[in-house]
Amino acid sequence: MGENGRIRPDHERVVVTGLGIVAPNAIGARPFAAAVREGRSGIRVIPILEELGFGCHVAGVPEGVDLLAEEAFASDELLAMNTGHRYGCLAALEAWEDAGLQRPAPDDSHVDWDTGAVIGTGIGGMDTIGDRVVPFTNAGKVRRLGSTAVEQVMASGVSARVSGLLALGNQVTTNSSACSTGTEAILEGAQRIRSGQAQRMVCGGTEGASQYVWAGFDAMRVLNRRSNDAPHEASRPMSASAGGFVPGSGAGVVVLESLPSALERGATIHAEVLGGMLNCGGHRGGGSMTAPNPDGVRRCIQGALREAGLEGGQVDAINGHLTATGADPREVKAWADALECNGRGLPPITSTKSMVGHCLGAAGAVECVASVLMLRERFIHPSINCEDVHEEIAPYADSIPHTARSLPDMRVIAKAGFGFGDVNSCIIFGSWEG
């Protein structure tokens, strides 16, 4: 692996060969790369939120999904797909085909025993529960729920659906670790490949768009209610005027593959997974159900670097968790401590959430796709809406890109996610030099 990190045996090296994305500002990896490079926001007014008395009236919701789903899936499949399923299946199918793999025909009896999936969700199925299960049950109309209610409500429904679409025969599961979910799923898949139990894993996260998903966060007053008349300016990570996060939805999926398998197939390699770390702050030292223990965050980042065989100074860019809440200054300090900056400043640090909102269980996966695209194309996308940098982040203001920056020498990008429950995840991607 050279200077990117420690040398692993080839059979333990894991690479990214496929990318799929359904995001509020673009659907498809190529349009998404253009959107984030331009700093294009996908935050819009969602009328039903005002009608229902939410304080926050804006959200990030992908557009045009139903038409794409109708083109991609059979009518009986569509009947069993809520929004989270549609997002996740579309992203998985794009990633699969981007990896140069063929979608099997429904009547093909072949099972791919070497490929599995870990596709997570934070609050999966809540739209189906709110729209159908609760009202039909309370009205005494249980029989009208239909035969697909259970598979739409169960968290593992999306990974099960993807396994059926792609005939996957290895481990197929759904993880759920709040906002850390998507990043965690990719790390879990990479570990399975490294252990020799799979050749490929389809990994990521999805979260549906629904007032039922977002209501609890609005009740907690952690959503931004100050920018209802300016939706594109509502998501403001690292800003002094940040007023809370903007809810988002969508899906990000990657195809991970062992290096020998990718080389044998002649697959295009987008990046390599150099290392990663998962931990929990134990709800101590300032950590709680809703806040991270700063020492846990630092340990997570440093653990990921150790696993990658890297030092802090070798990180060329950061795609942070950075939600536009009071946690942003503490996160930036944790990055500085973890990378042992010692006054030399942070590498460029950005937040994809500034353009798409906080996609909850899909956030880490959506942002991992953004990270791989930036690494592959050697740029860092802007973190929009933070020209008024928070005073505690001001010492690192020069590290925040307000427009896209070309980084021709970028070789390593770090992506992290920190979730409710004081859970942390960090993944290190390295460029592929071939």
C-alpha positions in Angstrom: 0.0 0.0 0.0 3.0 2.3 0.2 2.6 5.6 2.0 -1.2 5.4 2.3 -0.9 3.0 5.2 0.2 -0.3 6.5 0.7 -3.2 4.1 -2.0 -5.8 4.3 -2.0 -9.1 2.5 -4.0 -8.6 -0.7 -6.8 -10.9 0.4 -7.4 -8.6 3.4 -7.5 -5.4 1.3 -11.0 -4.1 0.7 -11.9 -1.7 -2.2 -14.9 0.2 -3.3 -16.1 -0.9 -6.8 -19.6 0.5 -6.9 -21.4 3.7 -5.8 -25.1 4.4 -5.6 -26.9 7.4 -4.2 -30.4 8.8 -3.8 -30.0 12.3 -2.2 -32.1 15.4 -1.8 -29.9 17.4 -4.2 -29.4 14.7 -6.9 -30.0 11.0 -7.7 -27.1 9.0 -9.2 -23.4 9.3 -8.4 -22.4 11.5 -11.4 -25.2 14.1 -10.8 -24.5 14.0 -7.1 -20.8 14.7 -7.6 -21.7 17.7 -9.7 -24.3 18.9 -7.1 -21.9 18.8 -4.1 -19.1 20.3 -6.1 -21.4 23.2 -7.0 -22.6 23.5 -3.4 -26.2 22.9 -4.5 -28.8 22.6 -1.7 -31.6 20.0 -1.8 -33.5 21.5 1.2 -37.0 22.5 0.4 -40.3 23.6 2.1 -42.4 20.5 2.9 -46.0 21.9 3.2 -47.3 19.2 5.5 -44.9 20.1 8.2 -46.4 23.6 8.6 -49.9 22.1 8.3 -49.1 19.8 11.2 -47.7 22.5 13.4 -44.0 21.6 13.2 -41.6 24.4 14.1 -39.4 23.3 11.2 -41.1 23.5 7.8 -38.1 22.4 5.6 -36.4 19.1 4.9 -34.3 17.3 2.4 -36.4 14.9 0.2 -35.2 13.3 -3.0 -37.2 14.3 -6.1 -38.3 12.0 -8.9 -38.0 8.8 -7.0 -41.3 7.3 -7.8 -40.8 7.5 -11.6 -37.4 5.9 -11.3 -38.8 3.2 -9.1 -41.5 2.5 -11.6 -38.9 2.1 -14.3 -36.7 -0.2 -12.2 -39.0 -2.5 -10.3 -42.0 -4.6 -11.1 -45.5 -3.6 -9.9 -45.7 -6.2 -7.3 -42.3 -5.2 -5.9 -43.4 -1.5 -5.8 -46.4 -2.5 -3.7 -44.1 -3.8 -1.0 -41.8 -0.7 -1.0 -42.2 2.3 1.2 -39.9 5.3 0.7 -37.0 3.9 2.6 -37.2 0.7 0.5 -37.4 2.6 -2.7 -34.4 4.8 -1.9 -32.3 1.9 -0.7 -33.1 -0.4 -3.6 -32.4 2.3 -6.2 -29.1 3.1 -4.6 -28.2 -0.6 -4.3 -29.0 -1.3 -7.9 -27.0 1.7 -9.1 -24.0 0.6 -7.0 -24.3 -3.0 -8.3 -24.3 -1.9 -11.9 -21.6 0.6 -11.3 -19.5 -2.2 -10.0 -19.9 -4.0 -13.4 -22.2 -6.6 -12.0 -25.4 -7.8 -13.8 -28.8 -7.7 -12.2 -30.1 -11.2 -12.2 -33.5 -12.0 -13.8 -36.3 -12.8 -11.4 -36.5 -16.3 -12.8 -32.8 -17.0 -12.6 -32.3 -19.6 -9.9 -28.6 -18.8 -9.4 -27.6 -17.6 -5.9 -24.5 -15.5 -5.4 -23.1 -17.2 -2.2 -20.0 -14.9 -2.2 -21.9 -11.6 -1.8 -24.0 -10.3 1.0 -25.4 -7.0 2.3 -25.5 -4.8 5.4 -28.0 -2.0 4.7 -29.0 0.0 7.8 -31.7 2.4 8.8 -32.3 4.6 11.8 -36.1 4.7 12.0 -37.1 2.3 9.2 -40.7 1.7 8.4 -42.1 4.7 10.4 -43.9 6.1 7.4 -45.8 2.8 6.9 -46.5 2.6 10.7 -47.9 6.2 10.7 -49.8 6.1 7.4 -51.2 2.6 7.6 -50.5 0.3 10.6 -51.7 2.6 13.4 -54.8 4.2 11.7 -56.0 0.9 10.2 -55.5 -1.0 13.4 -57.3 1.7 15.5 -60.1 1.7 13.1 -60.6 -2.0 13.3 -59.5 -2.5 9.7 -56.5 -4.8 10.3 -57.4 -7.0 7.2 -57.0 -3.9 5.0 -53.3 -3.6 5.9 -52.4 -6.2 3.2 -49.8 -8.8 3.1 -46.8 -6.5 2.7 -47.1 -4.4 5.9 -44.7 -6.5 8.0 -41.9 -6.5 5.4 -42.2 -2.7 5.1 -42.3 -2.1 8.9 -39.5 -4.5 9.9 -36.1 -2.8 9.9 -34.5 -5.6 7.9 -37.1 -5.3 5.1 -34.8 -3.1 3.0 -31.8 -5.5 3.1 -34.1 -8.4 2.5 -35.5 -6.7 -0.5 -32.1 -5.9 -1.9 -31.0 -9.6 -1.4 -34.0 -10.7 -3.5 -33.3 -8.2 -6.2 -29.6 -9.2 -6.5 -29.9 -12.9 -5.4 -27.4 -12.4 -2.6 -26.6 -15.6 -0.6 -24.0 -14.4 2.0 -24.8 -12.5 5.2 -27.8 -10.2 4.7 -28.6 -8.0 7.6 -29.7 -4.6 8.7 -27.9 -2.6 11.4 -29.2 0.4 13.3 -27.0 2.7 15.4 -28.7 6.1 15.0 -26.7 8.6 13.0 -23.7 6.3 13.0 -25.6 3.6 11.1 -24.5 4.1 7.5 -20.8 4.4 8.3 -21.1 1.4 10.6 -22.7 -0.7 7.9 -19.7 -0.1 5.6 -17.2 -1.0 8.3 -19.2 -4.2 9.1 -19.1 -5.2 5.5 -15.4 -4.5 5.1 -14.6 -6.6 8.2 -16.6 -9.6 6.8 -14.5 -9.4 3.6 -11.3 -9.1 5.5 -12.2 -12.2 7.5 -12.5 -14.2 4.3 -16.2 -14.8 4.8 -17.3 -12.9 1.7 -15.9 -11.6 -1.6 -18.3 -8.7 -1.9 -20.7 -6.8 0.3 -23.4 -4.3 -0.6 -23.4 -1.8 2.2 -24.9 1.5 3.2 -28.0 3.1 4.8 -31.4 4.3 3.9 -34.0 6.6 5.6 -37.5 7.3 4.4 -39.1 10.7 4.2 -42.0 11.1 6.6 -43.4 13.5 9.1 -43.6 10.5 11.5 -39.8 10.1 11.3 -39.1 13.8 12.0 -41.8 14.6 14.6 -39.8 13.5 17.6 -36.9 15.6 16.6 -39.1 18.6 16.2 -40.6 18.0 19.6 -37.0 18.0 21.0 -36.5 21.4 19.4 -33.3 20.2 17.7 -34.5 21.1 14.2 -33.9 24.5 12.7 -37.0 26.6 12.8 -35.4 29.9 11.9 -35.1 29.5 8.2 -38.5 28.3 7.0 -38.6 31.2 4.5 -35.1 30.4 3.2 -34.8 26.7 2.9 -31.5 26.6 1.0 -29.9 28.5 3.9 -31.4 26.4 6.6 -28.7 23.8 7.1 -25.8 25.7 8.6 -23.1 23.4 10.1 -20.2 25.2 11.8 -22.1 28.5 11.6 -22.5 31.0 14.4 -26.2 31.3 13.4 -26.8 27.5 13.2 -30.2 26.8 14.7 -30.4 23.0 14.7 -30.3 20.4 12.0 -32.5 20.0 9.0 -34.1 16.6 8.6 -33.2 14.7 5.4 -33.8 11.4 3.7 -32.3 9.3 1.0 -29.9 6.4 0.7 -26.2 5.8 0.0 -24.8 2.3 -1.0 -21.4 1.1 -1.9 -20.2 -2.2 -3.3 -17.2 -3.4 -1.3 -14.9 -6.1 -2.7 -11.8 -8.0 -1.8 -8.9 -6.7 -3.9 -8.2 -10.0 -5.6 -11.8 -10.3 -6.6 -11.9 -6.8 -8.0 -8.6 -7.3 -9.9 -9.7 -10.6 -11.3 -13.0 -9.1 -12.6 -11.2 -6.0 -14.0 -13.5 -3.8 -12.0 -13.1 -0.1 -11.7 -11.8 0.7 -8.2 -13.0 4.0 -6.8 -11.1 3.9 -3.4 -9.8 1.6 -0.8 -11.1 1.2 2.8 -7.9 1.7 4.7 -9.3 1.3 8.2 -12.1 2.2 10.6 -13.3 2.2 14.2 -16.5 1.8 16.1 -17.0 2.6 19.8 -19.3 4.1 22.4 -18.6 6.9 25.0 -20.4 5.0 27.7 -22.6 8.0 28.5 -19.8 9.3 30.7 -17.5 12.3 30.5 -20.2 14.5 29.0 -21.6 11.8 26.9 -25.3 10.9 27.1 -28.2 9.5 25.1 -28.0 12.7 22.9 -24.5 13.9 23.3 -21.1 12.3 22.6 -18.3 11.8 25.1 -15.5 13.9 23.5 -12.9 11.3 24.6 -14.9 8.6 22.9 -15.0 10.6 19.7 -11.2 11.2 19.8 -10.5 7.6 20.5 -12.7 6.5 17.6 -10.9 8.7 15.1 -7.5 7.7 16.4 -8.5 4.0 16.4 -9.5 4.3 12.8 -6.1 5.9 12.0 -4.2 3.1 13.8 -6.1 0.4 11.9 -5.2 2.2 8.7 -1.6 2.5 9.8 -1.7 6.3 9.5 -0.8 9.3 11.5 -3.0 12.3 11.9 -0.8 14.4 9.6 -1.5 12.0 6.7 -5.2 12.9 6.6 -5.7 15.2 3.6 -9.4 16.0 4.2 -12.3 15.5 6.6 -15.9 15.0 5.9 -17.3 15.5 9.4 -20.6 14.5 11.1 -21.2 18.3 11.7 -25.0 18.6 12.1 -25.5 22.4 12.6 -26.1 22.0 16.4 -24.2 22.9 19.5 -22.1 19.7 19.0 -20.2 21.2 16.0 -17.6 23.1 18.0 -16.9 20.1 20.2 -16.6 17.8 17.1 -14.1 20.2 15.4 -12.0 20.3 18.6 -12.1 16.5 18.8 -10.8 16.3 15.2 -8.0 18.7 16.1 -7.1 16.7 19.2 -7.3 13.3 17.4 -5.2 14.4 14.5 -2.7 16.1 17.0 -2.7 19.3 14.9 -0.5 21.1 17.5 -1.2 24.5 16.1 -0.7 23.5 12.4 -4.4 23.7 11.6 -6.8 21.2 10.4 -6.9 19.7 6.9 -9.9 20.9 4.9 -13.1 20.0 6.8 -16.6 20.0 5.3 -20.1 18.9 6.0 -22.3 17.2 3.3 -25.3 17.9 5.6 -25.1 21.6 4.6 -26.6 20.6 1.3 -28.7 17.6 2.0 -29.7 17.9 5.6 -29.3 15.2 8.2 -30.4 11.9 6.6 -30.3 10.1 10.0 -29.6 6.4 9.5 -28.6 7.1 5.9 -26.4 10.1 6.7 -23.1 8.2 7.1 -23.6 6.2 3.9 -24.7 9.3 1.8 -21.6 11.1 3.1 -19.3 8.1 2.5 -20.4 8.2 -1.2 -19.6 11.9 -1.2 -16.2 11.2 0.4 -15.3 8.6 -2.2 -16.4 10.9 -5.0 -14.3 13.7 -3.6 -11.3 11.4 -3.2 -11.6 10.0 -6.7 -12.0 13.4 -8.3 -9.5 15.2 -6.0 -11.6 17.9 -4.6 -13.3 18.9 -1.4 -16.9 20.2 -1.7 -18.0 23.4 0.1 -19.6 23.5 3.4 -22.3 26.0 2.6 -24.0 28.6 4.8 -21.2 29.0 7.3 -19.6 32.3 6.3 -20.3 33.4 9.8 -18.1 30.7 11.4 -18.9 29.8 15.0 -16.5 31.6 17.4 -15.2 28.4 18.9 -14.4 27.1 15.4 -12.9 30.4 14.2 -9.3 29.2 14.8 -9.9 26.6 12.1 -11.8 28.9 9.7 -9.2 28.7 7.0 -9.8 24.9 6.8 -13.5 25.3 5.9 -14.1 25.5 2.1 -16.9 27.9 1.1 -16.5 26.9 -2.5 -15.1 23.7 -4.0 -11.4 23.3 -3.6 -9.2 21.3 -5.9 -6.9 19.0 -3.9 -4.7 17.3 -6.6 -2.5 15.7 -3.9 -5.4 14.2 -1.8 -4.8 10.6 -1.0 -6.7 10.1 2.3 -10.1 11.3 3.5 -11.6 10.6 7.0 -15.4 10.3 7.4 -17.0 10.0 10.8 -20.5 9.7 12.2 -21.7 10.2 15.8 -25.1 9.1 16.9 -27.7 9.2 19.7 -26.7 6.7 22.3 -23.1 8.1 22.4 -22.1 5.8 19.5 -19.2 6.7 17.2 -17.9 5.5 13.8 -15.0 6.6 11.7 -13.8 5.3 8.3 -10.6 6.1 6.4 -10.7 5.9 2.6 -7.5 5.9 0.5 -7.1 6.7 -3.1 -6.5 3.9 -5.5 -3.3 4.3 -7.5 -3.6 1.0 -9.4 
